[in-house]
Amino acid sequence: MLNDLLYAGQIKEGDKLKVTYEGERISYNAEQILNAGTDKEEIILHVDSNLYFITSMAIDGTSWAKNVQIEAI
């Protein structure tokens, strides 16, 4: 599934995210953002377990992270 609403620079450190992985919706916090706003932007979800996704891959549907959305507060 393509994520047309997501774009680089949108997610900020501390944002709560909903991500679909293998059909299941999972909540994560964005711990760190590397290369923010670029085509190489990485969203670090858990530093210790090296859990992250690259925004451009989430947008084009090639990432493990599908349907990435920022949770409303």
mmCIF file of the N, C-alpha and C atoms, coordinates in Angstrom:
data_MODEL
# 
_entry.id   MODEL 
# 
loop_
_atom_site.group_PDB 
_atom_site.id 
_atom_site.type_symbol 
_atom_site.label_atom_id 
_atom_site.label_alt_id 
_atom_site.label_comp_id 
_atom_site.label_asym_id 
_atom_site.label_entity_id 
_atom_site.label_seq_id 
_atom_site.pdbx_PDB_ins_code 
_atom_site.Cartn_x 
_atom_site.Cartn_y 
_atom_site.Cartn_z 
_atom_site.occupancy 
_atom_site.B_iso_or_equiv 
_atom_site.pdbx_formal_charge 
_atom_site.auth_seq_id 
_atom_site.auth_comp_id 
_atom_site.auth_asym_id 
_atom_site.auth_atom_id 
_atom_site.pdbx_PDB_model_num 
ATOM 1   N N  . MET A 1 1  ? 0.853  -1.187 0.000  1.00 0.00 ? 1  MET A N  1 
ATOM 2   C CA . MET A 1 1  ? 0.000  0.000  0.000  1.00 0.00 ? 1  MET A CA 1 
ATOM 3   C C  . MET A 1 1  ? 0.888  1.236  0.000  1.00 0.00 ? 1  MET A C  1 
ATOM 4   N N  . LEU A 1 2  ? 0.614  2.160  -0.869 1.00 0.00 ? 2  LEU A N  1 
ATOM 5   C CA . LEU A 1 2  ? 1.358  3.414  -0.908 1.00 0.00 ? 2  LEU A CA 1 
ATOM 6   C C  . LEU A 1 2  ? 0.833  4.361  0.162  1.00 0.00 ? 2  LEU A C  1 
ATOM 7   N N  . ASN A 1 3  ? 1.707  5.173  0.675  1.00 0.00 ? 3  ASN A N  1 
ATOM 8   C CA . ASN A 1 3  ? 1.316  6.119  1.712  1.00 0.00 ? 3  ASN A CA 1 
ATOM 9   C C  . ASN A 1 3  ? 1.429  7.527  1.142  1.00 0.00 ? 3  ASN A C  1 
ATOM 10  N N  . ASP A 1 4  ? 0.379  7.974  0.468  1.00 0.00 ? 4  ASP A N  1 
ATOM 11  C CA . ASP A 1 4  ? 0.385  9.253  -0.235 1.00 0.00 ? 4  ASP A CA 1 
ATOM 12  C C  . ASP A 1 4  ? 0.424  10.462 0.689  1.00 0.00 ? 4  ASP A C  1 
ATOM 13  N N  . LEU A 1 5  ? 0.023  10.320 1.940  1.00 0.00 ? 5  LEU A N  1 
ATOM 14  C CA . LEU A 1 5  ? -0.052 11.469 2.832  1.00 0.00 ? 5  LEU A CA 1 
ATOM 15  C C  . LEU A 1 5  ? 1.251  11.717 3.589  1.00 0.00 ? 5  LEU A C  1 
ATOM 16  N N  . LEU A 1 6  ? 2.113  10.729 3.644  1.00 0.00 ? 6  LEU A N  1 
ATOM 17  C CA . LEU A 1 6  ? 3.378  10.848 4.367  1.00 0.00 ? 6  LEU A CA 1 
ATOM 18  C C  . LEU A 1 6  ? 4.406  11.567 3.490  1.00 0.00 ? 6  LEU A C  1 
ATOM 19  N N  . TYR A 1 7  ? 5.220  12.420 4.109  1.00 0.00 ? 7  TYR A N  1 
ATOM 20  C CA . TYR A 1 7  ? 6.301  13.080 3.376  1.00 0.00 ? 7  TYR A CA 1 
ATOM 21  C C  . TYR A 1 7  ? 7.482  13.311 4.322  1.00 0.00 ? 7  TYR A C  1 
ATOM 22  N N  . ALA A 1 8  ? 8.679  13.406 3.752  1.00 0.00 ? 8  ALA A N  1 
ATOM 23  C CA . ALA A 1 8  ? 9.892  13.634 4.547  1.00 0.00 ? 8  ALA A CA 1 
ATOM 24  C C  . ALA A 1 8  ? 9.794  14.967 5.273  1.00 0.00 ? 8  ALA A C  1 
ATOM 25  N N  . GLY A 1 9  ? 10.181 14.975 6.532  1.00 0.00 ? 9  GLY A N  1 
ATOM 26  C CA . GLY A 1 9  ? 10.136 16.182 7.346  1.00 0.00 ? 9  GLY A CA 1 
ATOM 27  C C  . GLY A 1 9  ? 8.870  16.317 8.168  1.00 0.00 ? 9  GLY A C  1 
ATOM 28  N N  . GLN A 1 10 ? 7.903  15.455 7.931  1.00 0.00 ? 10 GLN A N  1 
ATOM 29  C CA . GLN A 1 10 ? 6.619  15.526 8.626  1.00 0.00 ? 10 GLN A CA 1 
ATOM 30  C C  . GLN A 1 10 ? 6.708  14.988 10.060 1.00 0.00 ? 10 GLN A C  1 
ATOM 31  N N  . ILE A 1 11 ? 7.395  13.871 10.262 1.00 0.00 ? 11 ILE A N  1 
ATOM 32  C CA . ILE A 1 11 ? 7.482  13.237 11.570 1.00 0.00 ? 11 ILE A CA 1 
ATOM 33  C C  . ILE A 1 11 ? 8.586  13.910 12.389 1.00 0.00 ? 11 ILE A C  1 
ATOM 34  N N  . LYS A 1 12 ? 8.277  14.204 13.632 1.00 0.00 ? 12 LYS A N  1 
ATOM 35  C CA . LYS A 1 12 ? 9.216  14.857 14.553 1.00 0.00 ? 12 LYS A CA 1 
ATOM 36  C C  . LYS A 1 12 ? 9.549  13.906 15.705 1.00 0.00 ? 12 LYS A C  1 
ATOM 37  N N  . GLU A 1 13 ? 10.709 14.105 16.327 1.00 0.00 ? 13 GLU A N  1 
ATOM 38  C CA . GLU A 1 13 ? 11.078 13.293 17.489 1.00 0.00 ? 13 GLU A CA 1 
ATOM 39  C C  . GLU A 1 13 ? 9.993  13.386 18.547 1.00 0.00 ? 13 GLU A C  1 
ATOM 40  N N  . GLY A 1 14 ? 9.625  12.234 19.107 1.00 0.00 ? 14 GLY A N  1 
ATOM 41  C CA . GLY A 1 14 ? 8.602  12.169 20.135 1.00 0.00 ? 14 GLY A CA 1 
ATOM 42  C C  . GLY A 1 14 ? 7.200  11.932 19.601 1.00 0.00 ? 14 GLY A C  1 
ATOM 43  N N  . ASP A 1 15 ? 6.990  12.075 18.283 1.00 0.00 ? 15 ASP A N  1 
ATOM 44  C CA . ASP A 1 15 ? 5.661  11.814 17.718 1.00 0.00 ? 15 ASP A CA 1 
ATOM 45  C C  . ASP A 1 15 ? 5.257  10.367 17.957 1.00 0.00 ? 15 ASP A C  1 
ATOM 46  N N  . LYS A 1 16 ? 3.975  10.173 18.237 1.00 0.00 ? 16 LYS A N  1 
ATOM 47  C CA . LYS A 1 16 ? 3.414  8.831  18.359 1.00 0.00 ? 16 LYS A CA 1 
ATOM 48  C C  . LYS A 1 16 ? 2.920  8.425  16.972 1.00 0.00 ? 16 LYS A C  1 
ATOM 49  N N  . LEU A 1 17 ? 3.350  7.243  16.535 1.00 0.00 ? 17 LEU A N  1 
ATOM 50  C CA . LEU A 1 17 ? 3.024  6.776  15.196 1.00 0.00 ? 17 LEU A CA 1 
ATOM 51  C C  . LEU A 1 17 ? 2.210  5.492  15.252 1.00 0.00 ? 17 LEU A C  1 
ATOM 52  N N  . LYS A 1 18 ? 1.354  5.306  14.279 1.00 0.00 ? 18 LYS A N  1 
ATOM 53  C CA . LYS A 1 18 ? 0.672  4.038  14.031 1.00 0.00 ? 18 LYS A CA 1 
ATOM 54  C C  . LYS A 1 18 ? 1.258  3.505  12.737 1.00 0.00 ? 18 LYS A C  1 
ATOM 55  N N  . VAL A 1 19 ? 1.717  2.248  12.767 1.00 0.00 ? 19 VAL A N  1 
ATOM 56  C CA . VAL A 1 19 ? 2.362  1.630  11.623 1.00 0.00 ? 19 VAL A CA 1 
ATOM 57  C C  . VAL A 1 19 ? 1.718  0.260  11.403 1.00 0.00 ? 19 VAL A C  1 
ATOM 58  N N  . THR A 1 20 ? 1.453  -0.078 10.164 1.00 0.00 ? 20 THR A N  1 
ATOM 59  C CA . THR A 1 20 ? 0.958  -1.410 9.858  1.00 0.00 ? 20 THR A CA 1 
ATOM 60  C C  . THR A 1 20 ? 2.143  -2.291 9.490  1.00 0.00 ? 20 THR A C  1 
ATOM 61  N N  . TYR A 1 21 ? 2.228  -3.443 10.144 1.00 0.00 ? 21 TYR A N  1 
ATOM 62  C CA . TYR A 1 21 ? 3.259  -4.432 9.838  1.00 0.00 ? 21 TYR A CA 1 
ATOM 63  C C  . TYR A 1 21 ? 2.590  -5.801 9.783  1.00 0.00 ? 21 TYR A C  1 
ATOM 64  N N  . GLU A 1 22 ? 2.692  -6.445 8.642  1.00 0.00 ? 22 GLU A N  1 
ATOM 65  C CA . GLU A 1 22 ? 2.071  -7.750 8.412  1.00 0.00 ? 22 GLU A CA 1 
ATOM 66  C C  . GLU A 1 22 ? 0.595  -7.740 8.811  1.00 0.00 ? 22 GLU A C  1 
ATOM 67  N N  . GLY A 1 23 ? -0.095 -6.675 8.435  1.00 0.00 ? 23 GLY A N  1 
ATOM 68  C CA . GLY A 1 23 ? -1.535 -6.566 8.668  1.00 0.00 ? 23 GLY A CA 1 
ATOM 69  C C  . GLY A 1 23 ? -1.943 -6.107 10.052 1.00 0.00 ? 23 GLY A C  1 
ATOM 70  N N  . GLU A 1 24 ? -1.011 -5.918 10.957 1.00 0.00 ? 24 GLU A N  1 
ATOM 71  C CA . GLU A 1 24 ? -1.322 -5.502 12.327 1.00 0.00 ? 24 GLU A CA 1 
ATOM 72  C C  . GLU A 1 24 ? -0.920 -4.049 12.540 1.00 0.00 ? 24 GLU A C  1 
ATOM 73  N N  . ARG A 1 25 ? -1.793 -3.265 13.176 1.00 0.00 ? 25 ARG A N  1 
ATOM 74  C CA . ARG A 1 25 ? -1.494 -1.864 13.508 1.00 0.00 ? 25 ARG A CA 1 
ATOM 75  C C  . ARG A 1 25 ? -0.745 -1.830 14.840 1.00 0.00 ? 25 ARG A C  1 
ATOM 76  N N  . ILE A 1 26 ? 0.422  -1.210 14.837 1.00 0.00 ? 26 ILE A N  1 
ATOM 77  C CA . ILE A 1 26 ? 1.280  -1.150 16.019 1.00 0.00 ? 26 ILE A CA 1 
ATOM 78  C C  . ILE A 1 26 ? 1.611  0.309  16.317 1.00 0.00 ? 26 ILE A C  1 
ATOM 79  N N  . SER A 1 27 ? 1.645  0.675  17.591 1.00 0.00 ? 27 SER A N  1 
ATOM 80  C CA . SER A 1 27 ? 2.006  2.028  18.016 1.00 0.00 ? 27 SER A CA 1 
ATOM 81  C C  . SER A 1 27 ? 3.485  2.082  18.364 1.00 0.00 ? 27 SER A C  1 
ATOM 82  N N  . TYR A 1 28 ? 4.138  3.148  17.928 1.00 0.00 ? 28 TYR A N  1 
ATOM 83  C CA . TYR A 1 28 ? 5.540  3.406  18.222 1.00 0.00 ? 28 TYR A CA 1 
ATOM 84  C C  . TYR A 1 28 ? 5.708  4.877  18.525 1.00 0.00 ? 28 TYR A C  1 
ATOM 85  N N  . ASN A 1 29 ? 6.789  5.224  19.202 1.00 0.00 ? 29 ASN A N  1 
ATOM 86  C CA . ASN A 1 29 ? 7.229  6.611  19.359 1.00 0.00 ? 29 ASN A CA 1 
ATOM 87  C C  . ASN A 1 29 ? 8.448  6.815  18.474 1.00 0.00 ? 29 ASN A C  1 
ATOM 88  N N  . ALA A 1 30 ? 8.512  7.927  17.795 1.00 0.00 ? 30 ALA A N  1 
ATOM 89  C CA . ALA A 1 30 ? 9.689  8.262  16.998 1.00 0.00 ? 30 ALA A CA 1 
ATOM 90  C C  . ALA A 1 30 ? 10.769 8.737  17.963 1.00 0.00 ? 30 ALA A C  1 
ATOM 91  N N  . GLU A 1 31 ? 11.784 7.908  18.192 1.00 0.00 ? 31 GLU A N  1 
ATOM 92  C CA . GLU A 1 31 ? 12.850 8.252  19.135 1.00 0.00 ? 31 GLU A CA 1 
ATOM 93  C C  . GLU A 1 31 ? 13.831 9.255  18.546 1.00 0.00 ? 31 GLU A C  1 
ATOM 94  N N  . GLN A 1 32 ? 14.209 9.032  17.293 1.00 0.00 ? 32 GLN A N  1 
ATOM 95  C CA . GLN A 1 32 ? 15.166 9.922  16.635 1.00 0.00 ? 32 GLN A CA 1 
ATOM 96  C C  . GLN A 1 32 ? 14.802 10.050 15.159 1.00 0.00 ? 32 GLN A C  1 
ATOM 97  N N  . ILE A 1 33 ? 15.203 11.159 14.570 1.00 0.00 ? 33 ILE A N  1 
ATOM 98  C CA . ILE A 1 33 ? 15.040 11.378 13.136 1.00 0.00 ? 33 ILE A CA 1 
ATOM 99  C C  . ILE A 1 33 ? 16.427 11.685 12.577 1.00 0.00 ? 33 ILE A C  1 
ATOM 100 N N  . LEU A 1 34 ? 16.874 10.887 11.633 1.00 0.00 ? 34 LEU A N  1 
ATOM 101 C CA . LEU A 1 34 ? 18.160 11.123 10.984 1.00 0.00 ? 34 LEU A CA 1 
ATOM 102 C C  . LEU A 1 34 ? 17.921 11.667 9.579  1.00 0.00 ? 34 LEU A C  1 
ATOM 103 N N  . ASN A 1 35 ? 18.736 12.612 9.150  1.00 0.00 ? 35 ASN A N  1 
ATOM 104 C CA . ASN A 1 35 ? 18.627 13.217 7.812  1.00 0.00 ? 35 ASN A CA 1 
ATOM 105 C C  . ASN A 1 35 ? 17.226 13.776 7.555  1.00 0.00 ? 35 ASN A C  1 
ATOM 106 N N  . ALA A 1 36 ? 16.688 14.458 8.544  1.00 0.00 ? 36 ALA A N  1 
ATOM 107 C CA . ALA A 1 36 ? 15.305 14.969 8.471  1.00 0.00 ? 36 ALA A CA 1 
ATOM 108 C C  . ALA A 1 36 ? 15.067 15.814 7.224  1.00 0.00 ? 36 ALA A C  1 
ATOM 109 N N  . GLY A 1 37 ? 13.934 15.567 6.595  1.00 0.00 ? 37 GLY A N  1 
ATOM 110 C CA . GLY A 1 37 ? 13.502 16.357 5.450  1.00 0.00 ? 37 GLY A CA 1 
ATOM 111 C C  . GLY A 1 37 ? 14.175 16.013 4.136  1.00 0.00 ? 37 GLY A C  1 
ATOM 112 N N  . THR A 1 38 ? 15.003 14.955 4.125  1.00 0.00 ? 38 THR A N  1 
ATOM 113 C CA . THR A 1 38 ? 15.690 14.556 2.895  1.00 0.00 ? 38 THR A CA 1 
ATOM 114 C C  . THR A 1 38 ? 15.145 13.226 2.395  1.00 0.00 ? 38 THR A C  1 
ATOM 115 N N  . ASP A 1 39 ? 15.594 12.815 1.196  1.00 0.00 ? 39 ASP A N  1 
ATOM 116 C CA . ASP A 1 39 ? 15.163 11.517 0.672  1.00 0.00 ? 39 ASP A CA 1 
ATOM 117 C C  . ASP A 1 39 ? 15.838 10.354 1.403  1.00 0.00 ? 39 ASP A C  1 
ATOM 118 N N  . LYS A 1 40 ? 16.760 10.662 2.325  1.00 0.00 ? 40 LYS A N  1 
ATOM 119 C CA . LYS A 1 40 ? 17.431 9.640  3.134  1.00 0.00 ? 40 LYS A CA 1 
ATOM 120 C C  . LYS A 1 40 ? 16.956 9.665  4.584  1.00 0.00 ? 40 LYS A C  1 
ATOM 121 N N  . GLU A 1 41 ? 15.846 10.343 4.846  1.00 0.00 ? 41 GLU A N  1 
ATOM 122 C CA . GLU A 1 41 ? 15.328 10.449 6.211  1.00 0.00 ? 41 GLU A CA 1 
ATOM 123 C C  . GLU A 1 41 ? 15.045 9.065  6.791  1.00 0.00 ? 41 GLU A C  1 
ATOM 124 N N  . GLU A 1 42 ? 15.529 8.851  8.018  1.00 0.00 ? 42 GLU A N  1 
ATOM 125 C CA . GLU A 1 42 ? 15.286 7.611  8.745  1.00 0.00 ? 42 GLU A CA 1 
ATOM 126 C C  . GLU A 1 42 ? 14.551 7.934  10.036 1.00 0.00 ? 42 GLU A C  1 
ATOM 127 N N  . ILE A 1 43 ? 13.506 7.195  10.305 1.00 0.00 ? 43 ILE A N  1 
ATOM 128 C CA . ILE A 1 43 ? 12.746 7.339  11.544 1.00 0.00 ? 43 ILE A CA 1 
ATOM 129 C C  . ILE A 1 43 ? 13.157 6.187  12.453 1.00 0.00 ? 43 ILE A C  1 
ATOM 130 N N  . ILE A 1 44 ? 13.833 6.511  13.554 1.00 0.00 ? 44 ILE A N  1 
ATOM 131 C CA . ILE A 1 44 ? 14.294 5.499  14.510 1.00 0.00 ? 44 ILE A CA 1 
ATOM 132 C C  . ILE A 1 44 ? 13.184 5.299  15.533 1.00 0.00 ? 44 ILE A C  1 
ATOM 133 N N  . LEU A 1 45 ? 12.673 4.065  15.597 1.00 0.00 ? 45 LEU A N  1 
ATOM 134 C CA . LEU A 1 45 ? 11.588 3.745  16.519 1.00 0.00 ? 45 LEU A CA 1 
ATOM 135 C C  . LEU A 1 45 ? 12.103 3.146  17.823 1.00 0.00 ? 45 LEU A C  1 
ATOM 136 N N  . HIS A 1 46 ? 13.192 2.406  17.745 1.00 0.00 ? 46 HIS A N  1 
ATOM 137 C CA . HIS A 1 46 ? 13.778 1.811  18.941 1.00 0.00 ? 46 HIS A CA 1 
ATOM 138 C C  . HIS A 1 46 ? 15.274 1.643  18.699 1.00 0.00 ? 46 HIS A C  1 
ATOM 139 N N  . VAL A 1 47 ? 16.071 2.463  19.372 1.00 0.00 ? 47 VAL A N  1 
ATOM 140 C CA . VAL A 1 47 ? 17.516 2.485  19.153 1.00 0.00 ? 47 VAL A CA 1 
ATOM 141 C C  . VAL A 1 47 ? 18.151 1.140  19.505 1.00 0.00 ? 47 VAL A C  1 
ATOM 142 N N  . ASP A 1 48 ? 17.832 0.588  20.664 1.00 0.00 ? 48 ASP A N  1 
ATOM 143 C CA . ASP A 1 48 ? 18.485 -0.636 21.137 1.00 0.00 ? 48 ASP A CA 1 
ATOM 144 C C  . ASP A 1 48 ? 18.255 -1.832 20.215 1.00 0.00 ? 48 ASP A C  1 
ATOM 145 N N  . SER A 1 49 ? 17.090 -1.934 19.614 1.00 0.00 ? 49 SER A N  1 
ATOM 146 C CA . SER A 1 49 ? 16.808 -3.076 18.730 1.00 0.00 ? 49 SER A CA 1 
ATOM 147 C C  . SER A 1 49 ? 16.993 -2.720 17.257 1.00 0.00 ? 49 SER A C  1 
ATOM 148 N N  . ASN A 1 50 ? 17.526 -1.529 16.974 1.00 0.00 ? 50 ASN A N  1 
ATOM 149 C CA . ASN A 1 50 ? 17.787 -1.081 15.602 1.00 0.00 ? 50 ASN A CA 1 
ATOM 150 C C  . ASN A 1 50 ? 16.520 -1.133 14.743 1.00 0.00 ? 50 ASN A C  1 
ATOM 151 N N  . LEU A 1 51 ? 15.409 -0.691 15.309 1.00 0.00 ? 51 LEU A N  1 
ATOM 152 C CA . LEU A 1 51 ? 14.124 -0.682 14.603 1.00 0.00 ? 51 LEU A CA 1 
ATOM 153 C C  . LEU A 1 51 ? 13.900 0.695  13.994 1.00 0.00 ? 51 LEU A C  1 
ATOM 154 N N  . TYR A 1 52 ? 13.829 0.748  12.688 1.00 0.00 ? 52 TYR A N  1 
ATOM 155 C CA . TYR A 1 52 ? 13.676 2.022  11.988 1.00 0.00 ? 52 TYR A CA 1 
ATOM 156 C C  . TYR A 1 52 ? 13.039 1.790  10.625 1.00 0.00 ? 52 TYR A C  1 
ATOM 157 N N  . PHE A 1 53 ? 12.634 2.870  9.993  1.00 0.00 ? 53 PHE A N  1 
ATOM 158 C CA . PHE A 1 53 ? 12.238 2.801  8.590  1.00 0.00 ? 53 PHE A CA 1 
ATOM 159 C C  . PHE A 1 53 ? 12.712 4.055  7.891  1.00 0.00 ? 53 PHE A C  1 
ATOM 160 N N  . ILE A 1 54 ? 12.884 3.948  6.597  1.00 0.00 ? 54 ILE A N  1 
ATOM 161 C CA . ILE A 1 54 ? 13.272 5.077  5.759  1.00 0.00 ? 54 ILE A CA 1 
ATOM 162 C C  . ILE A 1 54 ? 11.995 5.646  5.155  1.00 0.00 ? 54 ILE A C  1 
ATOM 163 N N  . THR A 1 55 ? 11.764 6.927  5.369  1.00 0.00 ? 55 THR A N  1 
ATOM 164 C CA . THR A 1 55 ? 10.509 7.549  4.963  1.00 0.00 ? 55 THR A CA 1 
ATOM 165 C C  . THR A 1 55 ? 10.199 7.346  3.485  1.00 0.00 ? 55 THR A C  1 
ATOM 166 N N  . SER A 1 56 ? 11.178 7.544  2.604  1.00 0.00 ? 56 SER A N  1 
ATOM 167 C CA . SER A 1 56 ? 10.914 7.402  1.169  1.00 0.00 ? 56 SER A CA 1 
ATOM 168 C C  . SER A 1 56 ? 10.465 5.984  0.817  1.00 0.00 ? 56 SER A C  1 
ATOM 169 N N  . MET A 1 57 ? 10.960 4.987  1.537  1.00 0.00 ? 57 MET A N  1 
ATOM 170 C CA . MET A 1 57 ? 10.541 3.605  1.293  1.00 0.00 ? 57 MET A CA 1 
ATOM 171 C C  . MET A 1 57 ? 9.129  3.352  1.837  1.00 0.00 ? 57 MET A C  1 
ATOM 172 N N  . ALA A 1 58 ? 8.789  3.981  2.951  1.00 0.00 ? 58 ALA A N  1 
ATOM 173 C CA . ALA A 1 58 ? 7.417  3.873  3.460  1.00 0.00 ? 58 ALA A CA 1 
ATOM 174 C C  . ALA A 1 58 ? 6.436  4.522  2.491  1.00 0.00 ? 58 ALA A C  1 
ATOM 175 N N  . ILE A 1 59 ? 6.863  5.606  1.863  1.00 0.00 ? 59 ILE A N  1 
ATOM 176 C CA . ILE A 1 59 ? 6.004  6.305  0.904  1.00 0.00 ? 59 ILE A CA 1 
ATOM 177 C C  . ILE A 1 59 ? 5.770  5.453  -0.346 1.00 0.00 ? 59 ILE A C  1 
ATOM 178 N N  . ASP A 1 60 ? 6.845  4.843  -0.864 1.00 0.00 ? 60 ASP A N  1 
ATOM 179 C CA . ASP A 1 60 ? 6.681  4.087  -2.112 1.00 0.00 ? 60 ASP A CA 1 
ATOM 180 C C  . ASP A 1 60 ? 6.240  2.634  -1.904 1.00 0.00 ? 60 ASP A C  1 
ATOM 181 N N  . GLY A 1 61 ? 6.053  2.226  -0.645 1.00 0.00 ? 61 GLY A N  1 
ATOM 182 C CA . GLY A 1 61 ? 5.511  0.900  -0.353 1.00 0.00 ? 61 GLY A CA 1 
ATOM 183 C C  . GLY A 1 61 ? 6.541  -0.210 -0.261 1.00 0.00 ? 61 GLY A C  1 
ATOM 184 N N  . THR A 1 62 ? 7.851  0.110  -0.288 1.00 0.00 ? 62 THR A N  1 
ATOM 185 C CA . THR A 1 62 ? 8.876  -0.927 -0.231 1.00 0.00 ? 62 THR A CA 1 
ATOM 186 C C  . THR A 1 62 ? 9.419  -1.175 1.181  1.00 0.00 ? 62 THR A C  1 
ATOM 187 N N  . SER A 1 63 ? 8.966  -0.434 2.162  1.00 0.00 ? 63 SER A N  1 
ATOM 188 C CA . SER A 1 63 ? 9.400  -0.606 3.550  1.00 0.00 ? 63 SER A CA 1 
ATOM 189 C C  . SER A 1 63 ? 8.544  -1.654 4.253  1.00 0.00 ? 63 SER A C  1 
ATOM 190 N N  . TRP A 1 64 ? 9.079  -2.200 5.333  1.00 0.00 ? 64 TRP A N  1 
ATOM 191 C CA . TRP A 1 64 ? 8.269  -3.069 6.195  1.00 0.00 ? 64 TRP A CA 1 
ATOM 192 C C  . TRP A 1 64 ? 7.145  -2.264 6.831  1.00 0.00 ? 64 TRP A C  1 
ATOM 193 N N  . ALA A 1 65 ? 7.382  -0.969 7.045  1.00 0.00 ? 65 ALA A N  1 
ATOM 194 C CA . ALA A 1 65 ? 6.409  -0.077 7.688  1.00 0.00 ? 65 ALA A CA 1 
ATOM 195 C C  . ALA A 1 65 ? 5.399  0.395  6.643  1.00 0.00 ? 65 ALA A C  1 
ATOM 196 N N  . LYS A 1 66 ? 4.165  0.001  6.826  1.00 0.00 ? 66 LYS A N  1 
ATOM 197 C CA . LYS A 1 66 ? 3.096  0.380  5.891  1.00 0.00 ? 66 LYS A CA 1 
ATOM 198 C C  . LYS A 1 66 ? 2.105  1.319  6.580  1.00 0.00 ? 66 LYS A C  1 
ATOM 199 N N  . ASN A 1 67 ? 1.454  2.151  5.813  1.00 0.00 ? 67 ASN A N  1 
ATOM 200 C CA . ASN A 1 67 ? 0.386  3.015  6.314  1.00 0.00 ? 67 ASN A CA 1 
ATOM 201 C C  . ASN A 1 67 ? 0.823  3.782  7.572  1.00 0.00 ? 67 ASN A C  1 
ATOM 202 N N  . VAL A 1 68 ? 1.967  4.438  7.506  1.00 0.00 ? 68 VAL A N  1 
ATOM 203 C CA . VAL A 1 68 ? 2.503  5.189  8.650  1.00 0.00 ? 68 VAL A CA 1 
ATOM 204 C C  . VAL A 1 68 ? 1.673  6.447  8.857  1.00 0.00 ? 68 VAL A C  1 
ATOM 205 N N  . GLN A 1 69 ? 1.177  6.621  10.080 1.00 0.00 ? 69 GLN A N  1 
ATOM 206 C CA . GLN A 1 69 ? 0.374  7.810  10.407 1.00 0.00 ? 69 GLN A CA 1 
ATOM 207 C C  . GLN A 1 69 ? 0.784  8.345  11.770 1.00 0.00 ? 69 GLN A C  1 
ATOM 208 N N  . ILE A 1 70 ? 0.754  9.653  11.899 1.00 0.00 ? 70 ILE A N  1 
ATOM 209 C CA . ILE A 1 70 ? 0.980  10.284 13.197 1.00 0.00 ? 70 ILE A CA 1 
ATOM 210 C C  . ILE A 1 70 ? -0.331 10.255 13.957 1.00 0.00 ? 70 ILE A C  1 
ATOM 211 N N  . GLU A 1 71 ? -0.293 9.759  15.196 1.00 0.00 ? 71 GLU A N  1 
ATOM 212 C CA . GLU A 1 71 ? -1.499 9.691  16.009 1.00 0.00 ? 71 GLU A CA 1 
ATOM 213 C C  . GLU A 1 71 ? -1.903 11.077 16.476 1.00 0.00 ? 71 GLU A C  1 
ATOM 214 N N  . ALA A 1 72 ? -3.171 11.357 16.405 1.00 0.00 ? 72 ALA A N  1 
ATOM 215 C CA . ALA A 1 72 ? -3.696 12.631 16.913 1.00 0.00 ? 72 ALA A CA 1 
ATOM 216 C C  . ALA A 1 72 ? -3.616 12.625 18.431 1.00 0.00 ? 72 ALA A C  1 
ATOM 217 N N  . ILE A 1 73 ? -3.288 13.786 18.981 1.00 0.00 ? 73 ILE A N  1 
ATOM 218 C CA . ILE A 1 73 ? -3.175 13.903 20.450 1.00 0.00 ? 73 ILE A CA 1 
ATOM 219 C C  . ILE A 1 73 ? -4.514 14.237 21.040 1.00 0.00 ? 73 ILE A C  1 
# 
